[in-house]
Amino acid sequence: MMGKDMNVLKLLGQAVVYGVFAIVVGYLATRPSWTYSDGSKARLLVSFTHGGKAAGGCRKRSSKELAKLAPNMRKATICSRERVSLLFEMSIDGEMVHRETLVPTGMRSDGPSRTYQKFAISAGRHDLEFKLRDTDRTEGFDYVRKETVEMKPGQNLAVDFKASQGGFKFE
């Protein structure tokens, strides 16, 4: 008789533990309430990956250099694999809100540069300007996009960059 009472007590204990666990999980699934973002603001997301132009230049090897190399390695011109860092600027309503130098990735700095930025902005009409320099020039920008947008509360506007499609694009 004692064995059956013990099994009943084990089952009751398991039921109580599972019940308490279910209540805790249920509570944590609904409370505390958390708001991801301010519902009265709009959000601007800037995310892109782009490789700058090749840094440095190419040079011709001398005949002495070529003679030291194996026949299959005798390439007359050698070029740097390294890419230039990108300069990215963003302005909202004529005020610069973000400026960033994006260094190339990779062990030899020969990969693309990346950025991901989020900005909470007030709802309404805004003049946006995006600039990107991907060459070794010291002044000016290679890509510029100006756009006037009407942002609604809670709206997300994604900005991407595709050089093959002319530069910055809004989605």
BELBELLIN-V410572 format. One record per helix or strand of 2 or more residues. SS is the DSSP state (alpha for helix, beta for strand). FROM is the first residue (numbers start at 1). TO is the last residue. If there is no record, write none. Layout:
BEGIN
SS,FROM,TO  SS,FROM,TO
END
This chain:
BEGIN
alpha,2,30  beta,41,50  beta,58,60  alpha,63,68  alpha,71,73  beta,77,79  beta,86,92  beta,95,102  beta,113,122  beta,124,133  beta,143,151  beta,156,162  alpha,163,165  beta,167,170
END
